[in-house]
Amino acid sequence: MTQETVNGPEGTTIDPADAEVIPLRKRDRDAFGEWVAELPDADREAAESDDVAEGQVVDLPEQVYPLSLAEMMKAKDEARRPILPPWLTVDAERRAFARWLVHHYRETGAYHLVRVPLYSAKLTAYAPRGAWRWSASTCRWVFDAEGAPIRAAAVQAGDAAEYLRLSRQRNGRVKLRATIAVLAGALGLALALAVWVLAPAWVDVLAAAAIVAVLGWAGTPADRPVIEGARVKFRARKLTSDIVVRAFVSAGLTTKDQGIAFPRPIVQEGDGWRVVVDLPYGKTFADALNAQDRLASGIDVAPTQVFLDKDVSSARRVSMWVAGTDPLAVSPGRTPLLHTDRVDFWKPIPWGRDERGNEVMVTMLWLSLLVGAVPRQGKTFSARTIALAAALDPFVRIVLFDGKASPDWRGFRKIAHRIGFGIVPRDGVDPVEHFVDSLTELKADVEDRYHRLSEMPLNVCPEGKLTPEISRNKRLNMPLTVVIVDEVQEYLQHPTHGKLILELLVYLARVAPAVGVSVLVATQKPDDKACPSVLRDQHQARFSLKVGSWQVSDVVLGAGAYSEGLDASRLLRSHKGVGVLRGMTDEAGIVRTYLADGSDAEVILTRALALRTDEGTLSGDAIGEAAPGAESGSILDDVAAVLGRGEDKVWSETIVDRLAELSPETYGPWAALEPKPKAEQLTNALKPYGIATEQISRRVDGKTVNRRGILREHIAAAITERNRNRVAD
């Protein structure tokens, strides 16, 4: 070898002269030969080549060790099917099955109960026919009519002995059966007379009804049953492998020669069937997704009854649930919040049900939610259900703004910390300016929370994160906060404040959830112009109701949703309040949100007001407390008031300190911040008026110091413009 030493284990070196050549055993040579034979052509040629320089390092093949016995047993245990089905072991499944069972028999009983008069009329009408059938059957039995063809055959054959034997047998039968019939008739007549004379009238009526019912049942035509089915049967009542194979062949996902594999049996799941299929090699879940309508046609059901789920274990494995009826056309019912006295918003809340009827629990903790849909599909009602749940937790602060000023949110006036409607000034109040002031207040609160949480001791605030105890401590003033903005595009497209509102919402959606401030934004125009992607992308959770196309669905749900089988454009116009939820949990799926109409919302909000009054947690607009910078004189007048005579340029930090002295309740929280956040508060508050800060140089202790500040002339120009606009209005 050309190398003088060879690296040994643990950093040691080995002299090649001390090395010993050990010949390979036949077993080892055979194993090496088999390994070389399995290599690709290029690698095999290199392995068999003798062109290896002396001293050249050659990588050994990676050795694959077989699974240990424990690993094999664990893998087999994980592959075992559960002893009991989920609807017996999982609480949610068990409750869903019990609800379905009660609902099924209640509806079936009510269906037949209202049709009892119809059934009675049918039985009465069929009773004469039944009496005739019974009389004819009795006569045929008494006179041995069933033996007549045999006796006739004996006559035709001319077999006199056989005919005589059959005649004697018939005479004996007729004599016995006639005696039985006469005795039964006499006994029945006597019993009927006794009942008629001795029994009460209601027994006579009951007996007559029973006789009529029996005769009517006997006279019912085979093609017109008395009792109708309470429900339309699923056309393929039992989903079989033949039907599934037919569907995949007709969809072009396989051929009759290839076929498909069933790694698990077809089982009934809820009001439908669960099918797991392995497609032919080369076919993927995306192919099945593109053929979903053809699959539904092959199974002979509506497309809205077929749901495809991706299987992470294989790209060609498809899990399919086929519903008996369209589950999305069935309302999940009214919200359980109607019967809930109080909600703990730290725990998941009931929002609706999935396509299988299981309850869907959601949480707004540590995330932001984007809701999108075309108009009149239940977008506002879906968002309002979450807001109503937040209202029933008296320690949750609600900030709510509705861009279209609809009546859907008006009831929240009594409890919301900040609230506003529309974009048109009314009664001397500009709702857009109020929205900007509220967002600015929120941003300052979020920044303050980060500072305070990081400074708290670990035994009070583990890892610097908000806890239920901290959020409910009124002295600390850091409650869970839910920011709800409906029809956000109206605010984002505002000519004066739209850009600043976008910046503030992006900041809050990105940063605020980590300190307990969640953002829920709803829009019917999720395009880049009305709701830019820079805002949409900050939302971890997405909920899309009916939209116009799969491209729009991907805009709302996020890129790649369509390839995962999530397409809100497949929903029908009749599927109101139904949407696709993504990002709230590890699994995405359909949610049929609970309904809370205007009267339900009023009941819940009245209860919420009583809770907050008892706990003393009403604040902000609910009790007339204005946001910082939102007083009648506005921040422009306050800044002008603290500017000294002859001061043309003043640092932002200095102005904030003066504002705090002027109005401690309003500007005190700003002055308590660090220098940079303190200056940013003033910058954000003045942005809506077109006032920007500039670098201002001053001599401090003989040194030049540059800091951001404002110019008096800009304040004066903004006040003049504001007053001119007020006169024009």
C-alpha positions in Angstrom: 0.0 0.0 0.0 1.1 3.5 -0.7 0.0 4.8 2.7 2.4 4.3 5.6 -0.4 4.0 8.2 -4.0 3.1 8.2 -6.6 4.8 10.5 -7.8 2.4 13.1 -10.6 2.5 15.7 -10.9 5.5 18.1 -8.2 7.6 16.4 -5.5 4.9 16.5 -3.2 4.1 13.6 -2.1 0.7 12.2 1.0 -0.1 10.3 0.2 -2.0 7.1 3.3 -4.2 7.7 1.6 -5.6 10.8 -1.6 -6.4 8.9 -2.6 -9.9 8.1 -4.4 -11.1 5.0 -7.3 -13.5 5.7 -8.8 -15.4 2.8 -12.6 -15.2 2.4 -14.6 -18.3 3.1 -16.7 -19.8 0.4 -19.9 -18.6 2.2 -18.5 -15.0 2.3 -17.5 -15.1 -1.4 -20.9 -16.4 -2.4 -22.6 -13.6 -0.4 -20.3 -11.0 -2.0 -21.1 -12.4 -5.5 -24.9 -12.2 -4.9 -24.5 -8.6 -3.7 -22.6 -7.6 -6.8 -25.2 -9.3 -9.0 -27.9 -7.2 -7.6 -26.1 -3.9 -8.3 -27.1 -1.6 -11.2 -25.0 -2.2 -14.4 -22.6 0.8 -13.9 -22.0 -0.1 -10.3 -21.6 -3.8 -11.0 -19.0 -3.1 -13.7 -17.0 -0.9 -11.2 -17.2 -3.6 -8.5 -16.0 -6.3 -10.9 -13.2 -4.1 -12.3 -9.6 -4.7 -11.4 -8.8 -1.0 -12.0 -8.4 -0.1 -8.3 -5.3 1.7 -7.4 -3.3 0.4 -4.5 -4.1 2.3 -1.3 -7.4 3.6 -2.7 -10.3 3.6 -0.2 -13.3 1.5 -1.3 -16.7 2.0 0.4 -18.2 -1.2 1.7 -21.9 -1.9 1.0 -24.2 -0.8 3.8 -25.2 -3.9 5.7 -29.0 -4.3 6.3 -29.7 -6.2 9.5 -33.0 -8.1 9.8 -35.6 -6.8 12.3 -35.2 -8.1 15.8 -37.9 -10.3 17.2 -39.2 -7.5 19.4 -39.5 -5.1 16.4 -41.3 -7.7 14.4 -43.7 -8.4 17.2 -44.3 -4.7 17.7 -45.0 -4.2 13.9 -47.5 -7.1 14.0 -49.2 -5.7 17.1 -49.6 -2.3 15.4 -51.1 -3.9 12.4 -53.8 -5.8 14.4 -57.3 -4.7 13.9 -59.1 -3.5 17.1 -61.1 -6.1 19.0 -64.1 -3.8 19.3 -65.2 -1.4 16.6 -64.5 2.4 17.2 -68.2 3.1 17.8 -68.0 0.9 20.9 -64.7 2.1 22.3 -64.4 5.8 21.3 -66.6 8.1 23.3 -67.3 10.5 20.4 -68.1 7.5 18.1 -70.3 5.9 20.8 -72.2 9.1 21.4 -72.7 9.7 17.7 -74.0 6.1 17.3 -76.4 6.6 20.2 -77.6 9.9 18.8 -78.2 8.3 15.4 -80.0 5.3 16.9 -82.4 7.6 18.9 -82.9 9.9 15.9 -83.5 6.9 13.6 -86.2 5.3 15.7 -87.8 8.6 16.7 -88.1 9.7 13.1 -89.3 6.2 12.0 -91.9 6.0 14.8 -93.2 9.5 14.0 -93.3 8.8 10.3 -95.5 5.7 10.8 -97.6 7.3 13.6 -98.9 10.1 11.4 -99.8 7.5 8.8 -101.9 5.3 11.0 -105.2 6.6 9.6 -104.0 5.8 6.1 -102.9 2.4 7.1 -106.3 1.8 8.7 -108.1 2.9 5.6 -106.0 0.6 3.5 -106.7 -2.4 5.8 -110.4 -1.7 5.8 -110.4 -1.5 2.0 -108.5 -4.7 1.6 -110.6 -6.6 4.3 -113.4 -7.9 1.8 -110.7 -9.2 -0.4 -109.0 -10.8 2.5 -112.3 -12.4 3.6 -112.8 -13.8 0.1 -109.3 -15.2 0.1 -109.8 -16.8 3.5 -113.1 -18.3 2.5 -111.8 -19.7 -0.7 -108.7 -21.2 1.0 -110.9 -22.8 3.6 -113.2 -24.4 1.0 -110.3 -25.7 -1.0 -108.9 -27.2 2.2 -112.2 -28.8 3.3 -112.9 -30.3 -0.1 -109.3 -31.4 -0.6 -108.9 -29.3 -3.8 -105.1 -29.9 -3.7 -105.7 -33.6 -4.6 -108.0 -33.0 -7.6 -105.2 -32.9 -10.2 -103.9 -36.3 -9.0 -107.4 -37.9 -9.2 -107.9 -36.4 -12.7 -104.6 -37.9 -13.8 -105.8 -41.4 -12.6 -109.0 -41.0 -14.6 -107.0 -40.0 -17.7 -104.7 -43.0 -17.3 -107.7 -45.4 -16.9 -106.4 -46.7 -13.6 -109.6 -47.6 -11.8 -108.0 -49.1 -8.7 -105.8 -46.0 -8.1 -108.8 -43.7 -8.7 -110.9 -45.7 -6.1 -108.1 -45.6 -3.6 -107.8 -41.8 -4.0 -111.6 -41.3 -3.8 -111.8 -43.2 -0.6 -108.9 -41.2 0.8 -110.6 -37.9 -0.3 -113.9 -38.9 1.3 -112.2 -39.5 4.6 -110.4 -36.2 4.5 -113.5 -34.3 3.6 -115.5 -35.9 6.3 -112.9 -35.1 9.0 -112.1 -31.5 7.7 -115.8 -30.7 7.4 -116.4 -31.8 11.0 -113.5 -29.6 12.1 -114.8 -26.7 10.1 -118.3 -27.0 11.5 -117.1 -27.2 15.0 -114.7 -24.3 14.6 -117.5 -22.2 13.0 -120.0 -23.0 15.8 -117.4 -22.3 18.5 -116.3 -19.1 16.8 -119.9 -18.0 16.4 -120.7 -18.7 20.0 -117.5 -16.8 21.1 -118.5 -13.9 18.9 -122.0 -13.8 20.4 -120.7 -14.0 23.9 -118.3 -11.1 23.3 -121.0 -9.1 21.6 -123.5 -9.6 24.5 -121.2 -9.7 27.6 -118.1 -7.7 26.8 -117.9 -3.9 27.0 -118.2 -1.8 23.9 -114.5 -1.0 23.6 -113.7 -4.8 23.5 -116.2 -5.2 20.7 -114.6 -2.4 18.8 -111.1 -3.8 19.4 -112.1 -7.2 18.3 -113.7 -5.9 15.2 -110.6 -3.8 14.4 -108.4 -6.9 14.9 -110.6 -9.0 12.6 -110.6 -6.2 9.9 -106.8 -5.8 10.3 -106.2 -9.5 9.9 -108.5 -9.8 6.9 -107.0 -6.6 5.4 -103.5 -7.9 5.8 -104.6 -11.1 4.1 -106.1 -9.2 1.2 -103.1 -6.8 0.6 -101.8 -7.0 -2.9 -98.1 -8.1 -3.2 -97.1 -5.0 -5.1 -98.9 -2.5 -2.8 -97.9 -3.0 0.8 -99.9 -1.4 3.6 -96.9 0.0 5.4 -94.5 2.2 3.5 -90.8 2.5 4.1 -89.8 5.4 6.3 -86.7 6.2 4.3 -85.4 5.7 0.8 -83.0 2.8 0.8 -79.4 3.4 -0.3 -79.3 2.1 -3.9 -76.3 -0.1 -3.2 -77.4 -1.1 0.3 -74.3 -3.2 0.8 -71.1 -2.0 -0.8 -69.3 -5.1 -2.2 -65.9 -5.6 -3.7 -67.5 -6.2 -7.1 -69.1 -2.7 -7.0 -65.8 -1.1 -6.0 -63.9 -2.9 -8.7 -66.5 -1.8 -11.3 -66.2 1.8 -10.1 -62.4 1.9 -10.4 -62.5 0.2 -13.8 -65.1 2.6 -15.1 -63.1 5.6 -13.7 -60.0 4.5 -15.7 -57.9 3.8 -12.6 -57.4 0.2 -13.4 -58.3 -2.5 -15.9 -60.1 -5.8 -15.5 -56.7 -7.6 -16.0 -54.9 -5.5 -13.4 -57.6 -5.2 -10.8 -57.2 -3.6 -7.4 -56.2 -4.9 -4.0 -58.1 -4.6 -0.8 -55.7 -4.4 2.2 -58.6 -4.2 4.6 -62.1 -5.6 4.5 -65.0 -3.3 3.5 -66.7 -2.2 6.7 -69.7 -0.1 7.6 -68.8 3.2 9.2 -71.5 5.4 10.4 -74.1 5.9 7.7 -71.8 4.6 5.0 -69.0 2.3 4.0 -65.2 2.6 4.5 -63.1 1.1 1.7 -59.3 1.0 1.5 -57.9 0.2 -2.0 -54.4 -0.3 -3.3 -54.3 1.1 -6.9 -52.1 -0.5 -9.6 -48.4 0.4 -9.5 -47.9 3.8 -11.1 -51.3 5.2 -10.1 -51.5 7.7 -7.2 -54.0 9.3 -4.9 -54.0 12.4 -7.2 -55.3 10.2 -10.0 -58.1 8.9 -7.8 -58.9 12.5 -6.8 -59.2 13.6 -10.4 -61.5 10.7 -11.1 -63.8 11.3 -8.1 -66.9 12.0 -10.1 -66.4 8.9 -12.2 -65.9 6.8 -9.1 -69.2 8.1 -7.8 -70.8 7.2 -11.1 -69.3 3.7 -11.0 -70.7 3.2 -7.4 -74.0 4.8 -8.6 -74.2 7.5 -6.0 -73.9 11.3 -6.1 -70.4 12.9 -6.1 -71.1 14.5 -2.7 -71.4 11.0 -1.2 -67.9 10.0 -2.0 -65.0 11.2 0.2 -61.3 10.3 -0.5 -58.6 10.4 2.1 -54.9 10.1 1.5 -53.0 7.3 3.2 -49.5 8.3 4.4 -48.3 4.7 4.2 -48.4 4.5 0.4 -48.8 6.8 -2.6 -51.1 4.4 -4.3 -53.3 3.6 -1.3 -56.7 5.3 -1.2 -59.1 5.4 1.7 -62.7 6.1 0.5 -65.8 6.6 2.5 -69.1 6.2 0.7 -72.1 7.8 2.4 -75.6 6.3 2.2 -77.1 9.7 1.5 -75.7 13.2 1.0 -74.4 14.0 4.5 -73.7 17.6 3.8 -77.3 18.4 3.0 -78.3 17.5 6.6 -78.1 20.3 9.1 -76.1 19.5 12.3 -78.6 21.3 14.4 -78.5 24.3 16.7 -75.4 25.1 18.6 -74.9 23.4 22.0 -74.0 26.8 23.4 -77.7 27.4 23.8 -77.6 25.0 26.8 -74.1 25.9 28.0 -73.9 28.2 31.1 -70.2 29.0 30.8 -67.3 28.2 28.4 -63.6 27.6 29.2 -62.0 29.1 26.1 -58.7 27.4 27.0 -60.4 24.1 26.0 -61.7 23.0 22.6 -65.3 24.2 21.8 -68.0 22.5 19.7 -68.1 24.1 16.3 -70.1 21.5 14.2 -70.1 18.0 12.9 -68.1 16.2 10.2 -69.7 14.3 7.3 -69.9 11.2 9.5 -71.8 13.0 12.2 -68.9 13.1 14.7 -68.6 16.4 16.7 -65.8 18.7 15.6 -64.1 20.5 18.4 -61.9 23.5 17.6 -59.7 25.9 19.5 -58.5 29.4 18.7 -55.5 29.2 21.0 -52.1 30.1 19.5 -53.4 30.5 16.0 -55.2 32.7 13.5 -58.1 31.6 11.4 -59.1 32.7 7.9 -62.7 32.1 6.7 -63.6 32.5 3.0 -66.6 31.9 0.9 -68.9 33.3 -1.8 -71.8 35.4 -0.4 -74.7 33.8 1.4 -73.1 30.5 2.2 -72.9 30.9 6.0 -69.5 32.5 6.4 -70.6 35.1 9.0 -72.7 32.5 11.0 -69.7 30.1 11.1 -67.4 32.8 12.5 -70.1 34.1 14.8 -70.4 30.6 16.5 -66.8 30.9 17.6 -67.3 34.5 18.8 -70.4 33.3 20.8 -68.3 30.7 22.5 -65.7 33.3 23.4 -68.5 35.5 24.8 -69.5 32.8 27.3 -66.0 32.9 28.8 -66.0 36.1 30.8 -62.2 36.3 30.9 -61.9 36.5 27.1 -61.7 40.0 25.6 -63.4 40.5 22.2 -62.4 43.0 19.5 -64.9 42.9 16.7 -65.3 44.9 13.5 -67.7 44.3 10.6 -66.9 45.8 7.3 -70.4 45.6 5.8 -72.2 46.8 8.9 -74.7 43.9 8.8 -77.1 43.2 11.7 -75.4 39.9 12.4 -72.9 41.3 14.9 -74.9 44.1 16.5 -75.7 42.1 19.6 -72.0 42.1 20.6 -72.1 45.8 21.4 -73.0 45.0 25.0 -69.8 42.9 25.7 -67.1 43.7 23.1 -64.0 45.6 24.3 -63.8 47.3 20.9 -66.4 47.1 18.2 -67.3 49.0 15.0 -69.5 48.6 11.9 -69.0 49.6 8.3 -66.6 52.2 6.8 -68.9 55.3 6.7 -68.7 57.9 9.5 -71.9 58.2 11.5 -72.8 60.5 14.4 -69.4 62.1 14.4 -67.5 58.7 14.7 -65.4 57.3 11.9 -65.4 53.5 12.3 -62.3 53.1 10.2 -60.3 55.5 12.5 -61.7 53.6 15.5 -60.5 50.4 13.9 -57.0 51.8 13.4 -56.9 53.0 17.0 -58.1 49.6 18.2 -55.4 47.8 16.2 -52.8 50.2 17.4 -53.9 49.6 21.0 -53.7 45.8 20.4 -50.2 46.1 18.9 -49.0 48.0 22.0 -50.7 45.4 24.2 -49.0 42.5 22.4 -45.5 44.1 22.6 -46.1 44.8 26.3 -47.1 41.2 26.9 -43.9 39.9 25.4 -41.9 42.1 27.6 -43.8 41.3 30.8 -44.0 37.5 30.2 -40.3 37.3 29.6 -39.6 39.1 32.8 -41.9 36.9 35.0 -40.4 34.2 37.3 -40.5 30.7 36.0 -42.7 29.4 38.8 -45.4 32.0 37.7 -44.8 31.9 33.9 -43.2 28.6 32.7 -41.0 29.2 29.7 -42.4 32.7 29.3 -45.8 31.6 28.0 -49.3 32.7 28.9 -51.2 30.4 31.3 -54.9 30.2 32.3 -54.0 31.6 35.7 -52.1 34.6 34.2 -54.9 35.3 31.7 -57.5 35.4 34.4 -55.6 37.6 36.8 -57.2 41.1 36.4 -54.2 42.8 38.0 -51.9 41.5 35.2 -54.4 42.5 32.5 -53.4 39.9 29.9 -56.7 38.1 29.1 -57.2 35.9 26.1 -58.2 38.1 23.3 -60.1 37.3 20.1 -59.9 39.8 17.2 -62.7 39.2 14.7 -62.8 41.1 11.4 -65.7 40.3 9.1 -65.6 41.4 5.4 -62.0 42.5 6.0 -61.7 43.5 2.3 -63.7 46.6 3.0 -61.1 47.9 5.4 -58.1 46.8 3.4 -59.3 48.7 0.3 -59.9 51.9 2.3 -58.1 54.7 0.3 -56.6 56.4 3.4 -56.1 53.8 6.1 -56.0 50.5 4.1 -52.3 50.2 3.9 -51.8 50.8 7.7 -54.6 48.3 8.5 -52.9 45.7 6.4 -49.6 46.2 8.2 -51.3 46.0 11.7 -53.3 42.9 10.8 -50.3 41.1 9.4 -48.4 41.9 12.5 -51.1 40.7 14.8 -51.8 37.5 12.8 -48.1 36.7 12.7 -47.0 37.6 16.3 -50.0 38.0 18.6 -51.3 34.4 18.9 -48.2 33.4 20.9 -49.3 35.7 23.7 -53.0 34.9 23.7 -54.3 37.3 21.0 -56.0 35.3 18.2 -57.1 36.7 14.9 -60.2 35.6 12.9 -60.5 37.2 9.5 -63.5 36.5 7.2 -63.9 37.6 3.6 -65.9 36.9 0.5 -63.1 38.2 -1.8 -59.9 36.2 -1.0 -58.0 37.5 -4.1 -54.7 39.3 -3.9 -56.2 42.7 -4.5 -58.9 42.5 -1.8 -57.1 40.3 0.7 -53.4 40.2 -0.1 -51.4 37.0 0.3 -49.1 38.7 2.8 -52.1 38.6 5.2 -53.6 35.2 4.2 -50.2 33.5 4.6 -50.1 34.5 8.3 -53.1 32.3 9.1 -52.2 28.8 10.3 -55.9 27.6 10.1 -58.1 28.0 7.1 -61.9 27.4 6.6 -63.4 27.6 3.2 -67.1 27.3 2.5 -68.5 27.1 -1.1 -66.3 29.0 -3.6 -66.3 29.2 -7.4 -63.4 27.1 -8.4 -60.6 24.9 -7.1 -58.1 27.7 -7.6 -60.1 30.0 -5.3 -60.3 27.1 -2.8 -56.6 26.8 -2.9 -56.3 30.6 -2.3 -58.4 30.2 0.9 -57.1 26.9 2.1 -53.5 27.4 1.1 -51.3 26.1 -1.7 -51.4 22.4 -2.1 -54.9 21.9 -0.6 -56.3 20.6 -3.8 -53.6 18.0 -4.2 -54.5 16.7 -0.7 -58.2 16.2 -1.8 -59.4 19.5 -0.2 -61.6 21.4 -2.7 -64.4 23.7 -1.4 -65.6 24.3 -5.0 -67.2 20.8 -4.9 -69.6 21.9 -2.3 -73.1 22.7 -3.5 -75.1 25.9 -3.0 -77.4 24.0 -0.8 -74.6 23.1 1.5 -74.9 26.3 3.7 -72.7 26.5 6.7 -70.5 23.6 5.3 -66.8 24.1 4.7 -63.4 22.5 4.5 -61.2 23.1 7.6 -57.4 22.9 7.2 -54.7 23.6 9.7 -56.7 23.6 12.9 -55.5 20.1 13.7 -53.3 17.5 12.0 -56.2 16.2 10.0 -58.3 18.3 7.6 -61.8 17.6 6.7 -65.4 18.7 6.3 -67.2 20.7 9.0 -71.0 21.3 9.1 -71.0 24.2 11.5 -73.7 24.5 14.1 -76.5 27.1 13.5 -77.1 30.0 15.9 -79.6 32.5 14.4 -80.3 36.0 15.6 -82.6 34.9 18.4 -80.1 32.2 19.6 -77.3 34.7 19.5 -79.3 37.2 21.6 -80.0 34.5 24.2 -76.3 33.6 24.4 -75.1 37.2 24.5 -77.6 38.0 27.3 -76.1 35.2 29.4 -72.6 36.4 28.5 -73.4 39.9 29.7 -74.5 38.6 33.0 -71.3 36.5 33.4 -69.1 39.5 32.6 -71.0 41.8 34.9 -70.6 39.3 37.8 -66.9 38.8 37.1 -66.3 42.5 36.5 -64.6 42.0 33.2 -66.6 44.4 31.0 -64.2 46.9 29.4 -63.5 49.3 26.5 -66.5 50.2 24.3 -68.9 48.1 26.4 -68.5 50.6 29.3 -67.6 53.7 27.3 -63.8 53.6 27.7 -62.2 55.1 24.5 -59.0 53.7 22.9 -55.8 55.6 23.2 -55.8 58.4 20.6 -59.5 58.1 20.1 -60.7 61.0 22.2 -62.8 63.7 20.7 -59.8 65.9 20.3 -57.8 63.1 18.6 -54.1 62.5 19.0 -53.5 65.4 16.6 -54.8 67.9 19.1 -52.9 66.2 22.0 -49.6 66.3 20.1 -50.2 70.0 19.2 -50.9 70.7 22.9 -47.6 69.3 24.1 -45.4 71.0 21.5 -43.6 73.9 23.1 -43.5 77.4 21.5 -40.8 77.6 19.0 -40.3 73.8 18.8 -40.3 72.9 15.1 -38.8 69.4 15.5 -39.3 67.1 18.5 -38.2 63.5 19.2 -41.0 60.9 19.3 -39.9 59.6 22.7 -40.1 63.1 24.1 -43.6 63.7 22.7 -44.8 60.4 24.2 -43.5 61.3 27.6 -45.3 64.6 27.4 -48.5 62.9 26.3 -48.3 60.6 29.3 -48.2 63.7 31.6 -51.1 65.2 29.7 -53.3 62.1 29.9 -51.8 59.3 32.0 -54.8 57.0 31.5 -54.6 57.2 27.7 -50.9 57.4 27.0 -49.3 56.0 30.2 -48.9 52.5 28.7 -47.0 54.0 25.8 -44.5 55.8 28.1 -43.9 52.6 30.0 -42.4 50.9 26.9 -38.7 50.8 25.9 -37.5 53.8 23.8 -37.9 52.1 20.4 -41.5 50.6 21.0 -42.4 53.9 22.6 -41.5 55.8 19.4 -43.3 53.2 17.3 -46.6 53.8 19.1 -46.6 57.4 18.1 -45.5 56.6 14.6 -48.4 54.1 14.1 -50.9 56.5 15.7 -50.0 59.3 13.3 -49.7 57.2 10.1 -53.5 57.4 9.3 -53.1 61.2 9.0 -50.2 60.9 6.6 -47.6 62.0 9.1 -44.2 60.3 8.9 -41.3 60.6 11.3 -37.9 61.9 10.3 -34.4 61.8 11.6 -33.8 64.7 14.0 -30.3 65.5 15.2 -29.5 67.2 18.5 -26.5 67.9 20.6 -26.5 66.0 23.9 -23.5 66.4 26.2 -21.4 67.6 23.3 -22.3 64.7 21.1 -24.7 64.6 18.1 -27.6 62.1 18.6 -30.0 61.1 15.8 -33.5 59.9 16.7 -36.9 59.7 14.9 -39.2 62.6 15.5 -42.0 64.8 13.9 -42.2 68.3 12.5 -44.7 70.8 13.8 -45.7 71.9 10.3 -46.9 68.4 9.5 -49.1 68.3 12.6 -50.5 71.7 11.7 -51.2 70.7 8.1 -53.0 67.5 9.3 -55.2 69.4 11.7 -56.1 71.9 9.0 -57.0 69.1 6.6 -59.1 67.3 9.2 -61.1 70.4 10.1 -61.7 71.1 6.4 -63.1 67.6 5.9 -65.4 68.0 8.9 -66.8 71.2 7.5 -67.4 69.5 4.2 -69.2 66.6 5.8 
